[in-house]
Amino acid sequence: MNQFEYPRPQLVRDNWINLNGKWRFCFDDDLKFHLPDASPEWTHEINVPFAVETELSGIQDTGFHRAVWYEREFELTPNNKRTILHFGAVDYAARVWVNGRLVAEHEGGHTPFQADITGVMRADGKQVVTVFVEDDPADLAKPRGKQDWLLEPHSIWYPRTTGVWQTVWVEQVEDTYIASLRWTPIFETYEIGCEVFAAGHTQQELFVEVKIWHGEQLLADDYYKLLAGEANRKIALSDPGIDDSRNEILWSPERPTLLDAEVTLRCGDRVLDRIRSYTALRSVSINRDRFMLNGRPYQLRLVLDQGYWPESFMTAPSDEHLKRDVELVKLMGFNGVRKHQKIEDPRFLYWADRLGLLVWEEMPSAYRFSSKAITRMVREWTEAIQRDYSHPCIIVWVAFNESWGVPNLTLTQAHRNAVEALYHLTRTLDSTRPVIGNDGWEASATDILGIHDYDCDPEKVQARYAVTDPVRTLFDQRRPGGRILTLDGFPHRGQPIVLTEFGGIAYDPKQNPDADKTTWGYSRAHSADSYLSLYRDLLRVVNETFMFSGFCYTQFTDTFQEANGLLNADRTPKLPLDVISAATRNVALQRKEIEAEGDGLPGGTGMP
C-alpha cells in the first residue's frame, strides 16, 4: 500500500510517513533472542504489511512459528513535536523498541496500537524500530478467527497469519493534539453527536472548532471549550422535513451520502491540530420483527465475506483491491456483507462508507473456553468497537458465531454467562446498533435471531420456513446444525429473524476432476447451468419468505479449500455478474442498476 492511502480514514492528518516495505526479519521458534542482551540474527527480508506465510511477504513460509522479529530504520528529526508510532494490526502479542528502548506492548491480533516515541528519538534523525511478535499456533484460547491450529488447513479453516499484517506508520503532532474522535448520528432529532478527545498538555484552555459539509454546503460551524481534555456535543442539522429532500442527506446503500468534516484544536489564536474526517446521518433499529434503516423496514441482502486473498491472506494486496471487493458485492445485487471471523482493515470500511455497503462486524473466535480466553476477547472486542464505532456502514455487532469458544451453552452456565456478558457489554459500548450474542443457534441474548441452515433443497427450505406459527416451530422444533435454536428462558420479544448462513454451494468452473476430493462445500454443482439453477431457486425462496427480515449467502469468494464462493479466489465471477445480481434480488434479468463507481450519486466524498 502506497503513501497516499492514509490508514486511519476518519482521523486524517497530512504529516505522516508510511513504514510499509522492506524490513529485516527472522524466526525465533525457540525464543532464544531478547533485547538488549541477545539481539536477533537477521536471516530474511520481509515486505510489510504482508504476513510471513504469504507470497507477497517475499518469504511464504506456512510452517509453525511461535515467534518472529522485525527491524527497519527510518529518518525523522524530532522538530520539537510529538512523534507517534502506529501499528494497524499485529497478530498476536507484540513488543516494540525504538532505538533500543521499549516503547509499547500490545496483545490482540486484530486491533491497532500506538506509542509516543518522542522521548527516545535520536537528534540526528536516524531512528531504528524493532518488533517482537509471539503468536503460538497451538494457542486455542486467543481470538484467532479462521486461522488453523493444524499444520495444513482443514475443513473451513485457513492458513495462519503471523505478525504484522496491517500498515505501520508514524506521524508528528504538536505537544497537545486530537487523540481520538467519535461520531454518533441521531436520526430522530437530525443531529450529529461529536466527541473530541485531546492528549498531551490538556490543562491549558483548549477549544475545538467543528465544521461539517454536505458537498459544498456548510451545514455546521461550531466552537466548543474542552473540559478535562474532552468535548461532547450534539450538532444540530436543518431537517428538510420532506422525504425527497431528506433522502439527499441520509446515508444508505442506495445513496451513500457522506458529510465531510474538519476538526481544529486551538489554544487562543494558535492552531494546535487540524484533522479531516467524515460522518453520516443514518439510523439502524429494530421495530417488531423487522430491521429498520432510517426509520423504514429494510430487507438485508448480505453475503458472507471471509476477507482473504490467495497471495496475501488477511491483508489486501492493495487499497484498490478493497475498493473492488465493495464494488463486486454491490454488482452481485447484495447490499451488505457479514465480515466473518475478522476485524477488517479500516480502509475496507472507508470504501463501504463511501460506496454504500452495509457491514456486520464479528469478533474472531477463540476455540477453548477459559477465563483467559474471555478476558482476551473482552479486551480485543472493546478495542474493535472503539476503533470502528464511527463508521456508518457498520449496522450490527456479532460477539460469537455458532457457539465457537462456548461449546457447552446448553449445559454450562459459565458459557451462557460469557455470551450474555459480551452481548450486554457491546450494548453498553454502543447503544445505537443491534447486537447478536451468538449467531446461528443457541441464542440467549440477541437483538436479531440468526439461523444457519445449509439445506440446499429449495422446496424443503420453503416448507420449513413457510409456517403459520414460526415461533413454536422454530424455537421448539428446528435444529440447525443439530443444535437448538434458542436456549431455555430465551426472552423472545419479536426479534427479526435473519437467515445468516445458507447456500455454500461448491462449484469449480474449471471442472477439475479432483475438485470433489480437494475442495470443500456444503453441497455441489457440476455445471454452470445447475449452479445457476440451484442458486436462483434458493434465492427466490429466501427472498419470498416473509419470516425473514434478510439473509446472508455463503459466500463471496472461494477461500483456500472452500470452493463455495460466487467468485473464484482471484475475484473472477463463476457466472456473469448481472445474472448473479438478478438472482440475488429475485428479479428478471434487466438493465444493470448498480454501477461500479457507487452509483455516481451526489454527496460528500469522505476522501482522506
Legacy VTK file of the C-alpha trace (Angstrom):
# vtk DataFile Version 3.0
C-alpha trace
ASCII
DATASET POLYDATA
POINTS 608 float
0.000 0.000 0.000
1.479 3.320 -1.011
1.919 6.501 0.962
-1.249 8.118 -0.399
-3.544 5.603 1.301
-3.977 7.018 4.774
-4.600 4.079 7.141
-6.987 5.853 9.568
-9.629 7.367 7.267
-11.756 9.102 9.907
-8.909 10.985 11.573
-6.627 12.196 8.790
-3.508 14.333 9.022
-1.194 15.368 6.203
2.023 14.890 8.182
2.754 11.158 8.234
5.267 8.589 6.997
4.352 5.113 5.757
6.733 2.474 7.143
5.453 -0.357 4.956
8.033 -2.010 2.715
11.258 -3.911 3.346
12.126 -4.845 6.943
14.796 -7.173 8.327
13.198 -10.366 9.648
13.938 -13.622 11.440
12.142 -16.520 13.095
12.594 -17.211 16.814
10.889 -20.564 17.327
12.929 -21.344 20.455
12.560 -17.850 21.968
16.336 -17.507 22.140
16.583 -13.815 21.280
15.793 -10.991 23.668
16.730 -7.339 23.861
19.021 -5.801 24.870
21.288 -8.790 25.615
20.719 -11.235 22.728
19.961 -9.398 19.509
18.140 -11.206 16.688
20.130 -12.774 13.849
18.536 -11.332 10.723
18.121 -14.111 8.140
15.379 -12.759 5.882
13.881 -9.638 4.386
10.103 -9.257 4.571
7.677 -6.987 2.787
5.485 -5.373 5.458
2.482 -5.433 5.943
2.195 -8.937 4.493
2.357 -11.871 6.916
5.311 -14.249 6.632
3.044 -17.053 5.376
2.024 -15.105 2.260
3.507 -14.868 -1.205
3.583 -11.067 -1.109
5.710 -11.106 2.045
8.590 -12.446 -0.033
9.067 -15.391 2.356
5.930 -17.594 2.091
6.681 -19.937 4.988
3.463 -21.571 6.248
5.090 -23.727 8.904
4.615 -23.496 12.659
6.483 -20.467 14.010
5.893 -19.335 17.559
7.748 -16.014 17.390
9.232 -13.614 14.846
11.293 -10.404 14.813
11.245 -7.321 12.561
13.530 -4.303 12.251
13.998 -1.282 10.000
15.399 2.241 10.026
13.611 5.436 9.145
14.682 9.053 9.111
12.782 11.677 11.073
14.036 14.520 13.267
12.114 15.412 16.446
11.467 19.076 15.417
10.047 19.925 18.864
6.969 17.821 18.071
5.477 14.655 19.474
6.126 11.609 17.301
3.557 8.789 17.372
4.314 5.313 16.003
1.228 3.353 14.851
0.576 -0.320 14.117
-2.692 -1.163 12.345
-2.700 -4.802 13.499
-0.080 -7.314 14.655
-1.009 -10.936 15.310
-0.788 -11.707 18.179
1.313 -10.279 21.055
3.819 -7.542 20.195
6.633 -5.677 21.890
8.182 -2.640 20.201
11.531 -0.947 20.749
12.725 2.311 19.206
16.466 2.915 19.334
16.770 0.066 21.824
14.144 1.425 24.241
10.915 -0.473 24.880
8.024 1.809 23.869
4.952 -0.436 23.525
3.417 -3.805 24.356
0.110 -4.986 22.938
-1.898 -8.208 22.896
-4.604 -8.784 20.296
-4.200 -9.667 16.648
-6.897 -7.517 15.046
-6.761 -4.097 16.699
-4.402 -1.101 16.474
-1.963 0.265 18.999
0.448 3.168 19.145
3.412 4.542 21.066
4.625 8.057 21.770
8.298 7.716 20.821
9.261 11.372 21.292
11.454 10.738 24.310
13.583 8.018 22.664
14.258 9.620 19.277
17.777 10.433 18.145
18.506 14.063 17.405
20.317 13.175 14.156
17.040 11.794 12.736
18.238 8.189 12.278
15.680 6.005 14.056
15.529 2.209 14.417
12.309 0.344 15.214
12.422 -3.299 16.332
9.354 -5.515 16.798
8.989 -8.886 18.523
5.796 -10.867 17.904
4.702 -14.025 19.692
1.888 -15.960 18.009
1.685 -19.512 19.317
-0.067 -21.529 16.565
-1.363 -24.050 19.109
-2.970 -21.489 21.424
-6.734 -22.023 21.127
-7.537 -19.575 23.935
-6.775 -16.491 21.848
-9.153 -14.873 19.352
-7.897 -16.296 16.048
-10.898 -16.442 13.722
-10.376 -18.792 10.783
-6.646 -19.382 11.390
-5.981 -23.119 11.581
-4.248 -24.755 14.550
-3.185 -27.714 12.379
-0.144 -27.505 10.125
-2.219 -27.841 6.956
-5.594 -26.071 6.594
-8.553 -28.376 7.016
-12.330 -28.169 6.616
-13.346 -24.488 6.917
-10.117 -23.192 8.490
-7.314 -21.391 6.688
-3.546 -20.797 6.868
-2.258 -18.719 9.749
-1.387 -15.019 9.744
1.665 -14.348 11.904
2.973 -10.917 12.831
2.414 -7.546 11.198
-0.494 -7.605 8.739
-1.703 -4.000 8.595
0.067 -0.726 7.915
2.865 0.587 10.142
3.186 4.364 10.115
4.460 7.363 12.026
3.162 10.906 12.363
4.226 14.076 14.114
1.825 16.246 16.085
2.021 19.256 18.379
2.547 18.781 22.095
-1.250 18.848 22.519
-3.276 17.110 19.821
-6.533 15.366 18.922
-6.128 11.774 20.098
-9.496 10.365 19.031
-12.868 11.324 17.634
-16.346 9.751 17.737
-19.372 10.498 15.587
-22.899 9.424 16.562
-25.766 10.083 14.144
-29.018 10.982 15.922
-31.639 10.456 13.253
-34.684 11.282 15.376
-33.581 14.871 16.022
-31.410 15.395 12.934
-28.266 15.847 14.973
-24.699 14.563 14.833
-23.053 13.691 18.125
-19.395 14.707 18.185
-16.899 13.636 20.852
-13.358 15.008 20.689
-10.598 13.724 22.976
-7.309 15.620 23.275
-3.987 14.302 24.576
-0.813 15.946 25.788
-0.912 19.100 27.918
-4.681 19.348 28.281
-4.611 21.547 31.397
-4.425 24.689 29.257
-7.573 26.371 27.952
-8.468 24.495 24.771
-11.195 24.958 22.194
-12.318 22.833 19.299
-13.946 24.036 16.085
-16.072 21.550 14.146
-17.171 22.154 10.562
-19.469 19.807 8.647
-20.288 19.975 4.932
-22.738 18.293 2.602
-20.863 18.627 -0.648
-20.074 22.343 -0.944
-22.801 23.358 1.511
-21.613 24.193 5.031
-24.066 22.589 7.466
-22.395 23.461 10.772
-19.559 25.581 12.140
-19.481 25.094 15.914
-16.973 26.155 18.558
-16.652 24.415 21.933
-14.459 24.587 25.002
-12.787 21.355 26.097
-13.222 20.298 29.709
-10.604 17.904 31.087
-9.405 17.398 27.527
-12.806 16.374 26.157
-15.717 17.908 24.282
-19.037 16.101 23.846
-21.657 17.982 21.865
-24.672 17.469 19.616
-24.534 19.386 16.352
-27.964 20.303 15.023
-28.626 19.987 11.297
-31.551 21.510 9.450
-34.264 18.890 8.882
-35.823 19.477 5.435
-38.900 17.502 6.530
-39.953 16.234 3.096
-38.777 12.694 2.328
-37.271 13.536 -1.068
-35.193 16.306 0.466
-34.319 14.178 3.495
-33.016 11.397 1.248
-30.415 13.754 -0.185
-28.618 13.908 3.156
-29.331 10.444 4.610
-26.826 7.603 4.182
-27.963 4.277 2.710
-26.533 1.690 0.295
-28.687 3.212 -2.428
-27.483 6.746 -1.682
-24.286 6.735 0.429
-24.128 10.425 1.311
-21.151 11.267 3.492
-20.783 14.504 5.409
-17.236 15.818 5.263
-15.825 17.267 8.481
-12.877 19.293 9.704
-11.959 19.432 13.389
-9.494 22.056 14.638
-7.942 22.164 18.108
-6.994 25.662 19.290
-5.360 27.359 22.235
-6.278 31.012 21.905
-5.415 32.048 18.353
-2.927 29.201 17.926
-3.900 26.126 15.905
-2.580 23.036 17.693
-4.066 20.362 15.445
-6.356 20.053 12.467
-7.772 16.787 11.157
-10.118 15.774 8.351
-12.904 13.308 8.930
-16.380 12.373 7.778
-19.635 11.152 9.230
-23.144 10.377 8.016
-26.732 10.717 9.122
-28.424 7.344 9.306
-30.167 5.142 11.845
-30.411 1.404 12.381
-33.028 -0.065 14.687
-35.445 -2.920 15.302
-39.210 -2.467 15.086
-41.275 -5.527 15.909
-39.917 -8.259 13.607
-38.224 -6.004 11.026
-34.788 -4.477 10.637
-35.089 -0.720 10.097
-32.779 1.627 8.198
-33.503 5.338 8.522
-36.859 4.586 10.119
-38.109 2.280 7.348
-38.200 -1.527 7.031
-35.150 -2.623 5.073
-34.530 -6.084 3.638
-30.960 -7.237 4.262
-29.259 -8.957 1.312
-25.856 -9.887 2.706
-23.048 -12.123 1.535
-20.578 -13.828 3.866
-17.118 -12.340 3.311
-14.049 -14.047 4.781
-11.724 -11.218 3.673
-8.833 -13.356 2.352
-6.716 -13.165 -0.802
-4.674 -16.147 -2.091
-1.444 -14.143 -2.400
-1.745 -12.106 0.804
-4.297 -13.813 3.117
-5.941 -11.309 5.518
-4.087 -8.313 4.072
-5.435 -6.884 0.827
-2.787 -6.700 -1.921
-3.641 -3.010 -2.341
-6.217 -0.410 -1.417
-7.713 -0.849 -4.879
-8.448 -4.494 -4.029
-10.500 -3.402 -1.013
-12.444 -0.939 -3.126
-13.035 -3.551 -5.816
-14.422 -6.034 -3.289
-17.048 -3.500 -2.226
-17.916 -2.844 -5.866
-18.192 -6.553 -6.687
-20.525 -7.225 -3.761
-22.847 -4.481 -4.994
-22.611 -5.630 -8.605
-23.891 -9.052 -7.491
-27.045 -7.497 -6.053
-26.162 -7.536 -2.353
-26.497 -4.509 -0.098
-24.153 -5.703 2.632
-21.552 -8.141 3.915
-21.138 -10.143 7.061
-17.405 -9.891 7.701
-16.808 -13.375 9.035
-14.352 -14.037 11.864
-12.242 -10.998 11.011
-11.937 -7.383 12.123
-11.422 -5.817 8.706
-8.909 -3.150 7.729
-10.346 0.376 8.245
-9.698 1.058 4.571
-12.357 -1.518 3.664
-14.792 0.211 5.998
-13.923 3.519 4.346
-14.851 2.158 0.913
-18.030 0.603 2.350
-18.915 4.015 3.807
-18.156 5.821 0.581
-19.706 3.399 -1.927
-22.635 2.299 0.236
-22.328 -1.200 1.674
-23.742 -2.432 4.988
-21.325 -4.313 7.262
-21.898 -6.756 10.098
-18.742 -6.784 12.231
-17.947 -10.051 14.000
-15.458 -10.873 16.730
-12.919 -13.565 15.715
-13.414 -16.643 17.861
-11.220 -18.391 20.349
-11.766 -22.160 20.401
-11.165 -23.023 24.049
-13.267 -21.719 26.911
-11.320 -20.319 29.854
-11.140 -17.152 31.899
-8.024 -16.249 29.908
-9.858 -16.619 26.592
-12.810 -14.495 27.703
-10.521 -11.828 29.163
-8.693 -11.635 25.849
-11.948 -11.465 23.903
-13.374 -8.689 26.055
-10.246 -6.574 25.679
-9.899 -7.027 21.917
-13.624 -6.679 21.205
-13.717 -3.447 23.203
-10.804 -2.116 21.141
-12.504 -3.126 17.891
-15.733 -1.346 18.790
-13.786 1.730 19.834
-11.901 1.747 16.518
-14.935 1.254 14.273
-17.762 2.961 16.173
-17.987 5.977 13.838
-18.321 4.091 10.536
-21.878 4.479 9.185
-21.562 1.247 7.184
-21.467 -0.878 10.359
-25.012 -1.796 11.347
-24.680 -4.919 13.555
-22.124 -6.247 16.048
-21.732 -10.055 16.389
-19.942 -11.325 19.505
-19.933 -15.126 18.973
-20.506 -17.419 15.993
-22.042 -20.908 16.205
-21.046 -21.341 19.858
-17.341 -21.371 18.919
-15.373 -20.973 22.118
-18.508 -21.603 24.212
-19.403 -25.160 23.107
-21.497 -26.142 26.142
-24.089 -23.383 26.127
-26.944 -25.753 26.911
-25.195 -27.312 29.918
-22.650 -24.894 31.376
-23.870 -21.671 32.917
-20.446 -20.015 32.601
-20.577 -20.418 28.814
-24.003 -18.815 28.697
-22.824 -16.078 31.028
-19.972 -15.298 28.626
-22.309 -14.821 25.666
-24.737 -12.705 27.649
-21.899 -10.660 29.150
-20.431 -9.890 25.706
-23.897 -9.009 24.423
-24.557 -6.570 27.270
-21.032 -5.156 27.138
-21.481 -4.441 23.430
-24.860 -2.812 24.020
-23.225 -0.696 26.724
-20.358 0.425 24.496
-22.734 1.158 21.612
-26.457 1.538 22.210
-27.110 2.672 18.620
-26.734 -0.676 16.820
-28.314 -4.133 17.168
-26.134 -6.824 18.754
-26.114 -10.590 18.238
-24.789 -12.577 21.181
-24.330 -15.909 19.381
-25.150 -16.202 15.697
-26.531 -19.366 14.125
-28.148 -21.207 17.019
-28.352 -21.494 20.831
-29.421 -17.875 21.236
-29.859 -16.455 24.713
-29.248 -12.710 24.310
-29.724 -11.109 20.914
-31.467 -8.312 19.041
-31.633 -10.374 15.828
-32.266 -14.106 15.684
-29.744 -15.561 13.229
-30.272 -19.011 11.712
-27.656 -21.105 9.875
-29.253 -23.609 7.509
-27.278 -25.223 4.678
-30.076 -27.373 3.296
-29.768 -26.789 -0.458
-33.144 -28.230 -1.408
-35.251 -25.116 -2.158
-38.534 -26.968 -1.638
-37.507 -28.152 1.824
-36.306 -24.683 2.781
-39.589 -23.196 1.604
-41.656 -25.724 3.534
-39.561 -25.306 6.663
-39.971 -21.546 6.960
-43.395 -21.001 5.418
-45.120 -21.931 8.672
-48.182 -20.465 10.317
-46.650 -20.463 13.792
-42.960 -19.624 13.277
-42.219 -19.070 16.946
-43.382 -22.508 18.033
-41.934 -24.307 15.022
-38.544 -22.632 15.050
-37.939 -22.347 18.771
-39.298 -25.732 19.781
-38.581 -27.967 16.788
-35.904 -26.524 14.495
-32.405 -27.946 14.985
-29.925 -26.031 12.775
-26.577 -27.825 12.815
-28.125 -30.351 15.184
-28.441 -27.590 17.810
-31.475 -25.966 19.373
-32.196 -22.515 18.022
-32.753 -20.826 21.387
-31.772 -21.678 24.938
-34.268 -22.192 27.742
-35.546 -18.876 29.014
-34.728 -17.037 25.794
-36.507 -13.675 26.036
-38.375 -13.625 22.729
-39.547 -10.079 22.053
-40.392 -10.492 18.397
-36.794 -10.013 17.232
-36.251 -10.072 13.455
-35.289 -13.455 12.038
-32.431 -13.437 9.523
-31.095 -16.464 7.649
-27.493 -15.550 8.441
-25.831 -18.517 6.712
-27.156 -20.636 3.867
-26.143 -21.819 0.416
-22.464 -22.723 0.438
-22.700 -24.345 -3.000
-19.284 -25.513 -4.220
-18.680 -25.149 -7.949
-15.428 -25.368 -9.905
-15.790 -23.701 -13.329
-12.545 -25.379 -14.482
-14.096 -28.807 -13.851
-11.021 -30.171 -12.087
-11.617 -33.936 -11.814
-10.222 -33.943 -8.263
-12.331 -30.996 -7.078
-14.685 -33.196 -5.063
-11.697 -34.506 -3.087
-9.563 -31.363 -2.789
-12.200 -28.691 -2.202
-14.956 -28.220 0.327
-18.563 -27.048 0.222
-21.923 -27.731 1.852
-23.292 -29.015 -1.462
-22.017 -29.195 -5.046
-22.916 -28.221 -8.577
-21.056 -29.703 -11.545
-22.094 -27.351 -14.332
-22.791 -23.658 -14.762
-26.441 -24.394 -15.549
-27.013 -26.490 -12.429
-25.128 -23.954 -10.311
-27.261 -21.068 -11.555
-30.475 -23.056 -11.223
-29.762 -24.019 -7.622
-28.635 -20.512 -6.656
-31.626 -18.886 -8.348
-34.133 -21.259 -6.731
-32.624 -20.865 -3.263
-32.555 -17.083 -3.501
-36.127 -16.994 -4.784
-37.334 -18.959 -1.764
-35.365 -16.903 0.737
-36.402 -13.583 -0.811
-40.063 -14.595 -0.774
-40.138 -15.970 2.791
-41.864 -13.261 4.812
-40.499 -14.608 8.076
-37.020 -13.436 7.108
-36.010 -9.831 7.585
-32.990 -10.622 5.455
-30.386 -13.205 4.562
-26.638 -13.790 4.257
-25.462 -16.121 1.493
-22.309 -18.218 1.907
-20.129 -16.918 0.352
-18.446 -14.059 -1.530
-15.321 -15.817 -2.867
-13.653 -19.189 -2.847
-11.242 -19.183 0.089
-8.429 -21.728 0.013
-10.052 -25.196 0.075
-13.559 -23.732 0.410
-14.899 -23.628 -3.159
-18.344 -22.266 -2.305
-17.824 -18.678 -3.445
-19.822 -16.817 -6.061
-16.418 -15.613 -7.245
-13.189 -17.520 -7.611
-10.444 -16.657 -5.133
-8.958 -14.214 -7.673
-12.336 -12.410 -7.798
-13.278 -13.587 -11.289
-17.008 -14.465 -11.354
-18.248 -18.018 -11.807
-21.346 -16.639 -13.556
-21.953 -13.271 -15.250
-22.336 -10.591 -12.587
-25.657 -9.327 -13.930
-27.036 -12.877 -13.852
-25.943 -13.290 -10.222
-27.426 -9.889 -9.367
-30.813 -10.718 -10.841
-30.948 -13.999 -8.917
-29.792 -12.344 -5.685
-32.574 -9.766 -5.927
-35.115 -12.302 -7.259
-35.903 -10.210 -10.325
-35.936 -10.864 -14.035
-32.654 -10.035 -15.751
-32.747 -6.372 -16.672
-30.521 -3.353 -17.183
-27.809 -3.160 -14.531
-28.923 -0.994 -11.636
-25.635 -0.749 -9.801
-22.597 0.919 -11.326
-19.103 0.007 -10.154
-18.307 3.537 -9.010
-21.006 3.662 -6.353
-23.945 4.886 -8.476
-22.350 8.230 -9.235
-24.732 9.872 -6.788
-24.033 13.278 -5.266
-22.792 13.688 -1.732
-19.630 14.140 0.280
-16.703 12.043 -0.823
-15.264 11.413 2.597
-11.901 11.194 0.836
-8.903 11.316 3.177
LINES 1 609
608 0 1 2 3 4 5 6 7 8 9 10 11 12 13 14 15 16 17 18 19 20 21 22 23 24 25 26 27 28 29 30 31 32 33 34 35 36 37 38 39 40 41 42 43 44 45 46 47 48 49 50 51 52 53 54 55 56 57 58 59 60 61 62 63 64 65 66 67 68 69 70 71 72 73 74 75 76 77 78 79 80 81 82 83 84 85 86 87 88 89 90 91 92 93 94 95 96 97 98 99 100 101 102 103 104 105 106 107 108 109 110 111 112 113 114 115 116 117 118 119 120 121 122 123 124 125 126 127 128 129 130 131 132 133 134 135 136 137 138 139 140 141 142 143 144 145 146 147 148 149 150 151 152 153 154 155 156 157 158 159 160 161 162 163 164 165 166 167 168 169 170 171 172 173 174 175 176 177 178 179 180 181 182 183 184 185 186 187 188 189 190 191 192 193 194 195 196 197 198 199 200 201 202 203 204 205 206 207 208 209 210 211 212 213 214 215 216 217 218 219 220 221 222 223 224 225 226 227 228 229 230 231 232 233 234 235 236 237 238 239 240 241 242 243 244 245 246 247 248 249 250 251 252 253 254 255 256 257 258 259 260 261 262 263 264 265 266 267 268 269 270 271 272 273 274 275 276 277 278 279 280 281 282 283 284 285 286 287 288 289 290 291 292 293 294 295 296 297 298 299 300 301 302 303 304 305 306 307 308 309 310 311 312 313 314 315 316 317 318 319 320 321 322 323 324 325 326 327 328 329 330 331 332 333 334 335 336 337 338 339 340 341 342 343 344 345 346 347 348 349 350 351 352 353 354 355 356 357 358 359 360 361 362 363 364 365 366 367 368 369 370 371 372 373 374 375 376 377 378 379 380 381 382 383 384 385 386 387 388 389 390 391 392 393 394 395 396 397 398 399 400 401 402 403 404 405 406 407 408 409 410 411 412 413 414 415 416 417 418 419 420 421 422 423 424 425 426 427 428 429 430 431 432 433 434 435 436 437 438 439 440 441 442 443 444 445 446 447 448 449 450 451 452 453 454 455 456 457 458 459 460 461 462 463 464 465 466 467 468 469 470 471 472 473 474 475 476 477 478 479 480 481 482 483 484 485 486 487 488 489 490 491 492 493 494 495 496 497 498 499 500 501 502 503 504 505 506 507 508 509 510 511 512 513 514 515 516 517 518 519 520 521 522 523 524 525 526 527 528 529 530 531 532 533 534 535 536 537 538 539 540 541 542 543 544 545 546 547 548 549 550 551 552 553 554 555 556 557 558 559 560 561 562 563 564 565 566 567 568 569 570 571 572 573 574 575 576 577 578 579 580 581 582 583 584 585 586 587 588 589 590 591 592 593 594 595 596 597 598 599 600 601 602 603 604 605 606 607
